[in-house]
Amino acid sequence: MSGINILPRFVYKCNNKFTDKEGRQVPDNRWIGSLVGRLHNAKITYEELGREAQMTKSYVSMILNGHRNPKEAKERLNAAYERIMARRRAERAS
């Protein structure tokens, strides 16, 4: 599995920073679990989310599985989710 960046098995929180066993800082990816849960509940596919966020389905998958961590991902994917939900609410209301 060379070349794949796997998150550490154990993550510790200290002073609002997440670290692994060796004390290296790791990203706080709790937003991913929240977004994946909301996607599941709303029956939104990675393809639909990617289309709205102007990303490919495979890139969305890499981000949500922790293999990529671009700085703008959280904002772009959450905004895309909100736009999809707003569109669905508008369609239901009409």
C-alpha positions in Angstrom: 0.0 0.0 0.0 2.8 2.4 -0.7 1.8 5.9 -1.7 -1.5 5.9 0.2 -1.7 8.3 3.1 -3.6 6.4 5.8 -4.8 8.3 8.9 -3.3 7.1 12.2 -5.3 4.5 14.1 -5.3 6.4 17.3 -5.8 10.2 17.4 -5.5 12.2 20.6 -7.0 15.7 21.2 -4.9 18.1 23.3 -5.3 21.9 23.4 -7.8 21.6 20.5 -5.2 20.0 18.3 -5.4 16.4 17.1 -2.2 14.4 17.2 -1.1 10.8 16.6 0.9 8.6 19.0 4.1 10.2 18.0 2.7 13.7 18.7 2.4 14.7 15.0 -0.5 16.9 14.2 -3.3 15.3 12.1 -6.2 17.1 10.4 -9.5 17.3 12.2 -11.8 15.5 9.7 -14.9 15.2 11.9 -16.7 17.3 9.3 -16.4 14.4 6.8 -18.4 12.0 9.0 -21.1 14.6 9.4 -21.3 15.3 5.7 -21.4 11.6 4.8 -24.2 11.1 7.2 -26.2 14.0 5.8 -25.6 12.8 2.2 -26.9 9.3 3.2 -30.0 10.7 4.9 -30.8 12.9 1.9 -29.9 10.2 -0.6 -27.4 12.4 -2.4 -24.8 10.5 -4.4 -21.1 11.4 -4.6 -21.7 12.0 -8.3 -24.5 14.5 -7.6 -22.4 16.2 -4.9 -19.4 16.3 -7.2 -21.4 17.8 -10.1 -22.6 20.6 -7.8 -19.1 21.2 -6.4 -17.5 21.0 -9.8 -15.4 17.9 -8.9 -15.3 14.4 -10.2 -17.1 11.6 -8.4 -13.7 9.9 -7.8 -12.2 13.1 -6.3 -15.1 13.5 -4.0 -14.6 9.9 -2.9 -10.9 10.4 -2.3 -11.7 13.5 -0.1 -14.4 11.8 1.9 -12.3 8.7 2.4 -9.4 10.7 3.7 -7.0 10.1 0.8 -6.9 13.8 -0.2 -7.2 16.9 2.1 -7.4 20.1 0.0 -7.9 23.3 2.0 -11.1 24.3 0.3 -12.8 20.9 0.4 -14.9 21.4 3.5 -16.3 24.7 2.3 -16.9 23.6 -1.3 -18.6 20.3 -0.4 -20.7 21.7 2.4 -21.8 24.6 0.1 -22.7 22.1 -2.7 -24.7 20.0 -0.2 -26.6 23.1 0.9 -27.3 24.1 -2.7 -28.7 20.7 -3.5 -30.9 20.7 -0.5 -32.2 24.2 -1.2 -33.0 23.2 -4.8 -34.9 20.1 -3.5 -36.8 22.2 -1.0 -37.8 24.7 -3.8 -38.9 21.8 -6.0 -41.1 20.4 -3.2 -42.6 23.8 -2.5 -43.7 24.4 -6.1 
